[in-house]
Each structure stands twice: as C-alpha cells, then as structure tokens.
Amino acid sequence: MLSKEKINRINELSKRAKSTGLTKQEEKEQQTLRKEYLDTFRNSFKNQLHNVTVVDENGNDVTPDALKESKKNKNKHMH
C-alpha cells in the first residue's frame, strides 16, 4: 500500500500540473510516484486474483488455466 503522504503528493502534483504547470523536477517526481502507485496496484490486484477460484453451478472448478498457471508460478517463487 502506498503511504497517504505519497498519494497526497500525487494529487497535489496533478492539481498543480493542471493549473500552473510543473517544473522538470516535479514532472520527474510525478512520473516516479505514478509508476510506484501503478506497480503497487498491480501487485495487489494479482494477489487478490491468486486467492480466487471460479466454481460453476455444479461445484466444478472452472478457474481459467492462465490463472491456475499464474498461481503455480507464484507458489514456486515463494518456496
């Protein structure tokens, strides 16, 4: 999870970019913070998906093969 301070800074830079513009240094900071935010979001989303099992109305596991494979690969890296 990204800290509240970093999220506030992202929002502050975004507002300033729309109103007065950013310096080169602030633009670089904004890009770095956005990348960190997206990386954190993607990792969190992947972790959520790895805890999902899809079951049809008959109780059969119909989890997509790509997700099953991703779960296997994750477990290999953890050991």
C-alpha positions in Angstrom: 0.0 0.0 0.0 1.3 3.4 -0.9 1.6 5.9 2.0 -1.0 8.6 2.5 1.7 11.2 2.1 2.7 9.8 -1.4 -0.9 9.7 -2.5 -1.4 13.3 -1.3 1.7 14.3 -3.2 0.5 12.6 -6.4 -2.8 14.6 -6.1 -1.0 17.8 -5.3 1.2 17.5 -8.4 -1.7 16.6 -10.5 -3.7 19.7 -9.5 -0.7 21.9 -10.0 0.0 20.4 -13.4 -3.5 21.4 -14.5 -3.3 24.9 -13.1 0.2 26.4 -13.2 2.3 23.6 -14.6 5.2 21.7 -13.2 8.9 22.1 -13.2 11.1 19.4 -14.8 12.0 18.1 -11.4 8.3 17.9 -10.4 7.4 16.2 -13.6 10.0 13.6 -12.9 8.8 13.2 -9.3 5.2 12.8 -10.6 6.2 10.1 -13.1 8.1 8.2 -10.3 5.2 8.4 -7.9 2.7 7.3 -10.6 4.9 4.3 -11.5 5.2 3.3 -7.9 1.4 3.7 -7.4 0.7 1.5 -10.5 3.2 -1.1 -9.5 1.6 -1.3 -6.0 -1.9 -1.5 -7.5 -1.0 -4.2 -10.0 0.7 -6.4 -7.4 -2.2 -6.0 -5.0 -4.6 -7.0 -7.8 -2.6 -10.0 -8.7 -2.5 -11.1 -5.1 -6.3 -10.8 -5.0 -6.7 -12.9 -8.1 -4.4 -15.6 -6.7 -7.0 -16.1 -4.0 -9.8 -16.6 -6.4 -11.3 -20.0 -7.5 -14.1 -20.0 -10.1 -16.7 -22.6 -9.5 -19.7 -23.4 -11.8 -23.3 -24.1 -10.6 -22.4 -27.8 -10.3 -19.4 -27.1 -8.0 -16.8 -27.8 -10.6 -13.6 -25.8 -10.6 -13.6 -23.8 -13.8 -10.8 -21.4 -12.9 -9.2 -20.2 -16.2 -6.0 -22.1 -17.0 -4.0 -18.9 -17.2 -4.9 -18.1 -13.5 -4.1 -21.6 -12.4 -0.7 -21.3 -14.1 -0.1 -18.0 -12.5 -0.9 -19.4 -9.1 1.5 -22.3 -9.6 4.3 -19.9 -10.7 3.7 -17.7 -7.6 3.9 -20.7 -5.3 7.2 -21.8 -6.9 8.8 -18.5 -6.2 7.6 -18.5 -2.6 9.5 -21.7 -1.7 
